[in-house]
Amino acid sequence: MSAGERLRAALGWKPVARPRLPVLFVNPRSGGGTAVRLALPQRARELGIEPIVLEPDHDLAALVADAVDRGADALGMAGGDGSMAVVAAAACAHDLPFACVPAGTRNHFARDLGVQRGDVVGALEAFTDGLERRIDVGEVNGSVFIDNVILGFYAEAVRQEGYRDARLQTLLTTAQEALGPRAPASGLAIVDDRGADHREPAVVMVSNNPYAVDRTVAVETRPRLDTGRLGVLVLDRPPVRPPERTWAATAVEVTAPGEVHAGRDGEAALLVAPMRFAIRPLALRVRICARHPGASPSAQLASLDPRRGTPAGLSRRGRR
């Protein structure tokens, strides 16, 4: 057994039978037109997968519901993480397997799931020659998210025109304004796991499982997606020291005076306070191509260096 096979086995990936009626939803505009450039709808048909290409006026949730009503027994999404979450929510609700086809711009979920982001066409093999396991999803006020929800200056940046064309510059400009001496109050409040109040923080991020914080193990990726815990990060405004606080929890509440702009899985969203976050342990069946890693960069590095903690050591069972 190869090192990759051992790692996939440790993470719980198992071979599964091909679905009878798989459906793939395709956003032709994601990733600068990746799906169109690679002719994903045609390639899906060749593999016996029904493609549904989204138009600007389409309601994705309604299209997914219709596919389920017609007997779809596996769902997939070729697009960005925001649309992934919509299809994944339906897969959770009906206990159907979900396949992530990384046709978006950054594909954070694909990265942490262990889908090879450069092999977009190969990701379709999740339907034909796939491995399956269960992972957690997060929820905020009952709505599913697969990556994270960010409140504060990031949420303001996502709302700005031109954000997708100049992400870094928009984030830097918004951060400078949010952390400056004349910055308006965020109105956010949260109590951490030590009982400390954080009032008017610049950023609150709640993630579906914690991100790695050690820069030697692929920071900003999640070693596991099945720990049964949310990751929580609070960035306080100056002069609070230390400004950053992180912890893990099964649930957390963020309060605010009213509606709050947020970035949910990279998309702008409007949330109603109080915002109640929770984890849904092992709620989502996910499938990947059997040739793909099946582990995030941080999990792969940890498997190579036992001093960093093996993926099995970070499992949900290990936290009990």
Buried (B, 14 or more C-beta within 10 A) or exposed (E): EEEBEEBBBBBBBEEBEEBEEBBBBBBBBBBEEBBBEBEBBEBBEEBEBBBBBBEEEEEBEEBBBEBBEEEBEBBBBBBBBBBBBBBBBBBBEEEBBBBBBBBBBBBBBBBBBBBBBEBBBBBBBBBBBBBBBBBBBBBBEEBBBBBBBBBBBBBBBBBBEEBEEEBEEBBEBBBEBBBEEEBEEBBBBBBBEEEEEBBBBBBBBBBBBBBBEEEEBBEEBBBBBBBBBBBBBBBBBEEBEEBEBBBBBEEBEBBBEEEBBBBBBBBBBEBEBEBBBBBBBBBBBBBBBBBBBBBBBBBBBBBEEEEBBBBBBBBBEEEE
